[in-house]
Amino acid sequence: MKEKEIPVLWESKERCCGCTACMAACPVDAISMQPDEEGFAYPVIDPDKCIGCGKCVRSCIYR
């Protein structure tokens, strides 16, 4: 059985606007928005919940 691949939502903070589209697209609620040291919220994937479907990546306008 192939191990699921956890998607990379953003590679640099400049590539995320915090719109929560990825979080809304996730069918298993594996994404939450977590604030960084400046208070801007970025999506974080819970690898235990993620099923590797890729819907989050496809929903991102910056990809």
VMD Tcl script that builds the backbone (N, CA, C; Angstrom):
set m [mol new atoms 189]
animate dup $m
set s [atomselect $m all]
$s set {name element resname resid chain x y z} {
  {N N MET 1 A 0.841 -1.188 0.000}
  {CA C MET 1 A 0.000 0.000 0.000}
  {C C MET 1 A 0.883 1.246 0.000}
  {N N LYS 2 A 0.561 2.196 -0.860}
  {CA C LYS 2 A 1.325 3.434 -0.958}
  {C C LYS 2 A 1.008 4.345 0.219}
  {N N GLU 3 A 2.051 4.920 0.809}
  {CA C GLU 3 A 1.857 5.845 1.926}
  {C C GLU 3 A 1.296 7.156 1.399}
  {N N LYS 4 A 0.345 7.743 2.128}
  {CA C LYS 4 A -0.259 8.999 1.675}
  {C C LYS 4 A 0.773 10.114 1.671}
  {N N GLU 5 A 0.602 11.021 0.733}
  {CA C GLU 5 A 1.499 12.158 0.634}
  {C C GLU 5 A 0.798 13.384 1.200}
  {N N ILE 6 A 1.411 13.990 2.202}
  {CA C ILE 6 A 0.863 15.198 2.809}
  {C C ILE 6 A 1.240 16.374 1.906}
  {N N PRO 7 A 0.252 17.121 1.409}
  {CA C PRO 7 A 0.551 18.227 0.495}
  {C C PRO 7 A 1.298 19.375 1.169}
  {N N VAL 8 A 2.014 20.134 0.378}
  {CA C VAL 8 A 2.659 21.363 0.837}
  {C C VAL 8 A 1.758 22.503 0.385}
  {N N LEU 9 A 1.198 23.233 1.312}
  {CA C LEU 9 A 0.257 24.294 0.968}
  {C C LEU 9 A 0.953 25.575 0.537}
  {N N TRP 10 A 2.059 25.888 1.140}
  {CA C TRP 10 A 2.817 27.086 0.769}
  {C C TRP 10 A 4.286 26.853 1.070}
  {N N GLU 11 A 5.126 27.369 0.180}
  {CA C GLU 11 A 6.571 27.210 0.360}
  {C C GLU 11 A 7.203 28.461 0.961}
  {N N SER 12 A 6.562 29.594 0.772}
  {CA C SER 12 A 7.010 30.826 1.415}
  {C C SER 12 A 5.764 31.602 1.829}
  {N N LYS 13 A 5.885 32.366 2.869}
  {CA C LYS 13 A 4.738 33.093 3.408}
  {C C LYS 13 A 4.142 34.061 2.388}
  {N N GLU 14 A 4.941 34.518 1.455}
  {CA C GLU 14 A 4.453 35.439 0.438}
  {C C GLU 14 A 3.476 34.750 -0.516}
  {N N ARG 15 A 3.460 33.421 -0.515}
  {CA C ARG 15 A 2.596 32.655 -1.411}
  {C C ARG 15 A 1.292 32.229 -0.729}
  {N N CYS 16 A 0.959 32.835 0.402}
  {CA C CYS 16 A -0.287 32.516 1.101}
  {C C CYS 16 A -0.945 33.826 1.532}
  {N N CYS 17 A -2.212 33.987 1.133}
  {CA C CYS 17 A -2.920 35.216 1.502}
  {C C CYS 17 A -3.826 35.025 2.714}
  {N N GLY 18 A -3.914 33.786 3.220}
  {CA C GLY 18 A -4.727 33.513 4.391}
  {C C GLY 18 A -6.214 33.466 4.109}
  {N N CYS 19 A -6.597 33.173 2.874}
  {CA C CYS 19 A -8.009 33.212 2.474}
  {C C CYS 19 A -8.839 32.043 3.011}
  {N N THR 20 A -8.221 30.998 3.482}
  {CA C THR 20 A -8.834 29.783 4.039}
  {C C THR 20 A -9.521 28.896 3.005}
  {N N ALA 21 A -9.260 29.115 1.711}
  {CA C ALA 21 A -9.854 28.260 0.674}
  {C C ALA 21 A -9.421 26.812 0.861}
  {N N CYS 22 A -8.174 26.590 1.205}
  {CA C CYS 22 A -7.675 25.224 1.406}
  {C C CYS 22 A -8.383 24.564 2.587}
  {N N MET 23 A -8.578 25.309 3.639}
  {CA C MET 23 A -9.256 24.777 4.815}
  {C C MET 23 A -10.711 24.422 4.478}
  {N N ALA 24 A -11.377 25.271 3.713}
  {CA C ALA 24 A -12.761 25.016 3.324}
  {C C ALA 24 A -12.879 23.822 2.379}
  {N N ALA 25 A -11.852 23.577 1.576}
  {CA C ALA 25 A -11.893 22.486 0.603}
  {C C ALA 25 A -11.608 21.122 1.224}
  {N N CYS 26 A -11.025 21.097 2.392}
  {CA C CYS 26 A -10.632 19.830 3.012}
  {C C CYS 26 A -11.860 19.045 3.484}
  {N N PRO 27 A -12.057 17.825 2.951}
  {CA C PRO 27 A -13.240 17.047 3.320}
  {C C PRO 27 A -13.171 16.392 4.699}
  {N N VAL 28 A -11.994 16.417 5.331}
  {CA C VAL 28 A -11.837 15.757 6.632}
  {C C VAL 28 A -11.393 16.724 7.739}
  {N N ASP 29 A -11.499 18.015 7.487}
  {CA C ASP 29 A -11.130 19.051 8.473}
  {C C ASP 29 A -9.723 18.861 9.031}
  {N N ALA 30 A -8.787 18.588 8.128}
  {CA C ALA 30 A -7.404 18.368 8.545}
  {C C ALA 30 A -6.582 19.649 8.560}
  {N N ILE 31 A -7.161 20.775 8.143}
  {CA C ILE 31 A -6.417 22.029 8.054}
  {C C ILE 31 A -6.966 23.035 9.044}
  {N N SER 32 A -6.059 23.647 9.786}
  {CA C SER 32 A -6.447 24.736 10.683}
  {C C SER 32 A -5.551 25.928 10.377}
  {N N MET 33 A -6.023 27.096 10.723}
  {CA C MET 33 A -5.238 28.314 10.514}
  {C C MET 33 A -4.542 28.646 11.828}
  {N N GLN 34 A -3.215 28.741 11.766}
  {CA C GLN 34 A -2.406 29.002 12.962}
  {C C GLN 34 A -1.644 30.311 12.782}
  {N N PRO 35 A -1.679 31.186 13.781}
  {CA C PRO 35 A -0.967 32.458 13.664}
  {C C PRO 35 A 0.541 32.285 13.797}
  {N N ASP 36 A 1.266 33.105 13.019}
  {CA C ASP 36 A 2.721 33.117 13.149}
  {C C ASP 36 A 3.111 34.130 14.216}
  {N N GLU 37 A 4.384 34.434 14.316}
  {CA C GLU 37 A 4.879 35.345 15.360}
  {C C GLU 37 A 4.369 36.777 15.178}
  {N N GLU 38 A 3.905 37.126 13.963}
  {CA C GLU 38 A 3.371 38.460 13.704}
  {C C GLU 38 A 1.842 38.489 13.759}
  {N N GLY 39 A 1.219 37.326 13.970}
  {CA C GLY 39 A -0.224 37.263 14.098}
  {C C GLY 39 A -0.980 36.936 12.825}
  {N N PHE 40 A -0.264 36.748 11.702}
  {CA C PHE 40 A -0.928 36.389 10.453}
  {C C PHE 40 A -1.188 34.889 10.446}
  {N N ALA 41 A -2.389 34.475 10.088}
  {CA C ALA 41 A -2.760 33.059 10.128}
  {C C ALA 41 A -2.392 32.337 8.831}
  {N N TYR 42 A -1.734 31.187 8.987}
  {CA C TYR 42 A -1.340 30.336 7.868}
  {C C TYR 42 A -1.934 28.953 8.061}
  {N N PRO 43 A -2.251 28.265 6.964}
  {CA C PRO 43 A -2.813 26.923 7.085}
  {C C PRO 43 A -1.774 25.902 7.524}
  {N N VAL 44 A -2.208 25.017 8.415}
  {CA C VAL 44 A -1.358 23.938 8.910}
  {C C VAL 44 A -2.161 22.643 8.775}
  {N N ILE 45 A -1.536 21.622 8.198}
  {CA C ILE 45 A -2.204 20.339 7.994}
  {C C ILE 45 A -1.882 19.391 9.145}
  {N N ASP 46 A -2.910 18.760 9.677}
  {CA C ASP 46 A -2.741 17.717 10.688}
  {C C ASP 46 A -2.498 16.414 9.921}
  {N N PRO 47 A -1.276 15.891 9.946}
  {CA C PRO 47 A -0.969 14.689 9.162}
  {C C PRO 47 A -1.746 13.456 9.592}
  {N N ASP 48 A -2.225 13.431 10.826}
  {CA C ASP 48 A -3.016 12.295 11.292}
  {C C ASP 48 A -4.423 12.293 10.697}
  {N N LYS 49 A -4.926 13.462 10.333}
  {CA C LYS 49 A -6.265 13.568 9.743}
  {C C LYS 49 A -6.236 13.568 8.212}
  {N N CYS 50 A -5.153 14.081 7.638}
  {CA C CYS 50 A -5.052 14.248 6.174}
  {C C CYS 50 A -5.148 12.901 5.464}
  {N N ILE 51 A -5.955 12.866 4.392}
  {CA C ILE 51 A -6.088 11.647 3.591}
  {C C ILE 51 A -5.325 11.751 2.273}
  {N N GLY 52 A -4.647 12.880 2.041}
  {CA C GLY 52 A -3.818 13.052 0.852}
  {C C GLY 52 A -4.589 13.227 -0.443}
  {N N CYS 53 A -5.810 13.759 -0.382}
  {CA C CYS 53 A -6.653 13.881 -1.579}
  {C C CYS 53 A -6.220 15.015 -2.503}
  {N N GLY 54 A -5.541 16.042 -1.982}
  {CA C GLY 54 A -5.054 17.141 -2.797}
  {C C GLY 54 A -6.065 18.242 -3.081}
  {N N LYS 55 A -7.259 18.159 -2.521}
  {CA C LYS 55 A -8.272 19.188 -2.762}
  {C C LYS 55 A -7.813 20.550 -2.257}
  {N N CYS 56 A -7.060 20.564 -1.194}
  {CA C CYS 56 A -6.558 21.823 -0.640}
  {C C CYS 56 A -5.635 22.523 -1.641}
  {N N VAL 57 A -4.746 21.763 -2.239}
  {CA C VAL 57 A -3.795 22.335 -3.199}
  {C C VAL 57 A -4.525 22.846 -4.436}
  {N N ARG 58 A -5.486 22.095 -4.912}
  {CA C ARG 58 A -6.241 22.507 -6.107}
  {C C ARG 58 A -7.106 23.741 -5.844}
  {N N SER 59 A -7.457 24.009 -4.600}
  {CA C SER 59 A -8.294 25.165 -4.284}
  {C C SER 59 A -7.491 26.460 -4.158}
  {N N CYS 60 A -6.186 26.370 -4.069}
  {CA C CYS 60 A -5.333 27.542 -3.824}
  {C C CYS 60 A -5.178 28.386 -5.086}
  {N N ILE 61 A -5.447 29.679 -4.953}
  {CA C ILE 61 A -5.329 30.591 -6.096}
  {C C ILE 61 A -3.869 30.925 -6.419}
  {N N TYR 62 A -2.953 30.650 -5.518}
  {CA C TYR 62 A -1.542 30.974 -5.722}
  {C C TYR 62 A -0.729 29.809 -6.274}
  {N N ARG 63 A -1.356 28.712 -6.612}
  {CA C ARG 63 A -0.642 27.539 -7.124}
  {C C ARG 63 A -0.700 27.482 -8.613}
}
mol reanalyze $m
mol bondsrecalc $m
mol representation Tube
mol addrep $m
